Amino acid sequence: MINHRHLEWDGCVNARDLGGLPTADGRTTRWGAIVRADAPHQLTASGWSAVHAHGIRTVIDLRCADERQPDLVPRPADLETVHLPLEDYSDSEFWDRWRPLFHTPLSYQPFLHHFPDRMAAVIAVVARARPGGVLIHCAAGRDRTGLVSLVLLALAGVSPELIADDHDLSHARLRPLLEQLGRSGEEQTIHDHIAREGTTARESLLSTVTSVDFDTRLHHGGLSPTDLAAVRARLVGCATVDAKAVDACL
C-alpha cells in the first residue's frame, strides 16, 4: 500500500510523500502536505523542478550547521528553507548515555522526554508554514527525519504498524547509497547496537508510538493548542466533505 509514495527526484534517494495513509477516524493523510527525504543538496535542476511541481514551498533542515553542504544548483527562489537542528547538546548526561544509539529508534522515547521543546519547534514550523507542501529532511532521511515523521503520523492518527512500515522503507532506499559511500556495514552495526539492548528497531519504534502521549509531550515543549490543531488540519484536513471548508484547512 505504501511503496508507491516514493518520489523519484533526481539527486534524492529516500524521498517519499506521507500522504495516502489511513487514519483512525477513517480519513487518509493528505498527499503533498508532508514529504520526508534525505538531504537535497545533490538535487539537479530537474530534481528541484520536481520538488516545486510536487507543491513543496517550505523546507525544514534538521541538520546541524557543520553538516550542511552547498546545493549543486540553486533551489527555486520561492522556496523557504528553515534551518532547525533537532539535536540539543546541552544535556551531557543524555548524550553520554544515548550518543551511540542516537541514530536508532531506541533513542526516540528518551529524546522526546528530555527535549520536547526541540520537537515542538519543528512541529510549530510545520503548523505555521505557508500554503503548500513541507519537505522535512536530515542527512539520510532516516533517523532524525524518521522521528519527526513518526510524531506527525501519530498526531494524524495513523496506526503504529503503518508508522513502523513507513520507517522500514528507508532501509532499502538507502542501501545503494551506503554501499556507494563505503558504509555498507552501517545497517548491521545499527542492528547489533539495538540487539545488545534486547530489542529490535521495529519493536522500539512501536513502543514509542504506543507509549508516548504526543499531545502532552508537545504541550510541555511549548506547542500551543492552535498549532497542534493546525498541524493536524494540514496532515488530514477537516472532517467535513464540504469543499469550502476543506479549502479553509489548507
C-alpha positions in Angstrom: 0.0 0.0 0.0 2.8 2.5 0.8 5.6 1.7 -1.7 4.1 4.0 -4.3 4.7 7.0 -2.1 8.3 7.1 -3.1 9.3 10.2 -5.1 11.9 9.9 -7.9 13.6 13.2 -7.6 16.9 13.4 -9.4 19.5 13.8 -6.6 17.5 12.3 -3.7 17.3 8.6 -3.0 15.0 8.5 0.1 12.1 10.9 -0.6 8.5 9.9 -0.1 5.2 11.5 0.5 3.5 10.9 3.8 0.1 11.1 2.1 -2.4 8.3 1.4 -2.1 6.6 4.8 -5.4 5.7 6.6 -6.1 7.3 9.9 -8.1 6.0 12.9 -11.1 8.2 12.1 -11.5 6.8 8.6 -9.7 9.5 6.7 -6.3 9.5 5.0 -3.3 11.7 5.3 -3.1 14.4 2.6 -1.0 13.9 -0.5 1.6 16.6 -0.9 1.3 18.0 2.6 4.5 16.5 4.0 7.4 14.9 2.3 10.3 13.2 4.1 13.7 13.0 2.4 17.4 12.7 2.6 19.4 16.0 2.2 18.5 17.7 -1.1 21.8 19.4 -1.8 22.6 16.9 -4.6 19.3 17.7 -6.4 19.8 18.6 -10.1 17.8 21.4 -11.8 15.2 18.8 -12.9 15.2 17.5 -9.3 14.3 20.9 -7.9 11.7 21.3 -10.6 10.1 18.1 -9.5 10.2 19.3 -5.8 8.5 22.5 -6.8 6.0 20.8 -9.1 5.0 18.5 -6.2 3.9 21.6 -4.4 6.7 22.0 -1.9 7.1 25.5 -0.7 8.8 25.1 2.7 11.9 23.0 3.5 12.9 22.1 7.1 16.5 21.2 7.5 17.1 19.2 10.8 20.9 19.0 10.4 23.5 20.8 12.5 25.3 23.7 10.7 28.5 21.7 10.3 26.6 19.0 8.3 25.2 21.3 5.6 26.7 21.3 2.1 26.1 23.8 -0.7 23.4 23.0 -3.2 24.5 21.5 -6.5 22.2 24.0 -8.3 20.2 26.9 -6.9 16.8 25.9 -5.4 13.6 27.6 -6.5 13.5 31.3 -5.4 10.1 31.0 -3.8 11.1 28.0 -1.6 11.5 28.9 2.1 14.2 27.0 3.9 14.2 26.8 7.7 17.3 25.5 9.5 16.2 23.9 12.7 18.7 21.4 14.1 17.0 18.7 16.1 19.9 17.9 18.4 20.5 19.8 21.6 23.9 19.0 23.1 23.4 20.9 26.3 22.4 17.8 28.3 25.7 15.9 28.6 24.2 13.2 30.7 21.7 12.4 28.0 24.4 12.3 25.3 26.7 10.2 27.4 24.0 7.5 27.5 22.4 7.8 24.1 25.0 9.1 21.6 26.0 5.6 20.4 22.2 4.9 19.9 21.0 8.3 18.8 20.5 7.4 15.2 18.3 4.5 16.1 14.6 4.2 17.3 16.0 3.3 20.8 16.7 7.0 21.4 13.3 8.2 20.3 11.4 8.0 23.6 14.2 9.4 25.8 14.8 12.2 23.3 11.1 13.2 23.4 11.2 13.1 27.2 14.4 15.2 27.5 13.9 17.6 24.6 10.2 18.1 23.9 11.0 21.7 23.0 13.1 20.7 20.1 10.3 18.6 18.6 7.7 21.2 19.4 9.7 23.8 17.5 9.7 21.6 14.4 6.0 20.8 14.6 5.3 24.6 15.1 7.1 25.4 11.8 5.0 22.7 10.0 1.8 24.1 11.5 2.6 27.7 10.5 4.1 27.0 7.1 2.8 28.9 4.2 0.3 27.2 1.9 1.9 24.3 0.0 3.8 21.2 1.0 6.6 20.9 3.6 9.7 18.9 2.9 11.5 17.6 6.1 15.0 16.2 5.8 18.2 15.5 7.8 21.2 13.8 6.1 19.9 10.3 5.2 16.3 11.0 5.8 16.0 8.0 8.2 16.7 8.8 11.8 16.0 12.4 12.7 13.6 12.7 9.9 12.1 9.4 10.9 11.4 10.7 14.4 9.7 13.8 13.2 7.7 11.7 10.7 6.7 9.3 13.4 5.4 12.2 15.5 3.5 13.8 12.6 1.9 10.5 11.6 0.9 9.7 15.2 -0.7 13.1 15.5 -2.6 12.3 12.3 -3.9 9.1 13.8 -2.0 6.7 11.6 -1.7 3.2 13.2 1.5 2.2 14.9 2.1 -0.7 12.4 1.8 1.6 9.4 4.1 4.2 11.0 6.7 1.4 11.5 6.2 0.2 7.9 6.9 3.8 6.7 10.1 3.8 8.8 11.2 0.5 7.4 11.0 1.8 3.8 14.2 3.8 4.3 16.4 0.8 4.8 16.1 -0.5 1.2 16.2 3.0 -0.3 19.4 3.9 1.5 21.3 0.6 0.9 22.7 1.6 -2.6 23.8 5.0 -1.2 25.5 3.5 1.8 27.4 1.0 -0.4 28.5 3.8 -2.7 29.8 5.7 0.3 31.7 2.7 1.7 29.3 2.3 4.6 27.6 -0.9 3.6 28.0 -2.3 7.1 26.2 0.5 8.8 22.8 -1.2 8.8 24.2 -4.3 10.5 26.1 -2.1 13.0 22.8 -0.4 14.0 21.1 -3.8 14.2 23.8 -5.1 16.5 23.6 -2.0 18.8 19.9 -2.5 19.2 20.2 -6.2 19.7 22.5 -5.6 22.6 19.7 -3.7 24.2 17.5 -6.7 23.9 15.1 -5.5 21.3 14.7 -4.6 17.6 14.3 -1.3 15.7 10.7 -2.1 14.9 9.8 -3.1 18.4 11.4 0.0 19.8 9.6 2.2 17.3 6.3 0.6 18.1 6.9 1.1 21.8 7.4 4.8 21.2 4.2 5.2 19.2 2.1 3.3 21.7 3.6 4.6 24.9 4.1 8.3 24.3 1.3 10.9 24.8 2.4 13.1 21.9 -0.1 15.9 22.7 1.2 16.2 26.2 4.9 16.0 25.3 4.5 18.7 22.7 2.5 20.9 25.1 5.3 20.5 27.6 7.7 21.6 24.8 5.7 24.8 24.2 3.5 23.8 21.3 0.2 25.7 21.5 -3.2 24.1 21.1 -3.7 26.3 18.0 -0.5 24.9 16.4 -1.5 21.4 17.3 -4.9 21.8 15.6 -3.2 23.5 12.6 -0.7 20.7 12.0 -3.5 18.1 12.2 -5.5 20.1 9.7 -2.5 20.2 7.4 -2.0 16.5 7.7 -5.5 15.2 7.4 -7.7 18.2 6.7 -11.2 18.8 8.0 -13.7 16.1 8.9 -16.3 17.7 6.6 -16.5 17.0 2.9 -17.7 20.5 2.1 -15.3 21.9 -0.5 -15.2 25.4 1.0 -14.5 24.0 4.5 -11.7 21.8 3.1 -10.1 24.8 1.3 -10.2 26.7 4.6 -8.0 24.0 6.2 -5.2 24.3 3.6 
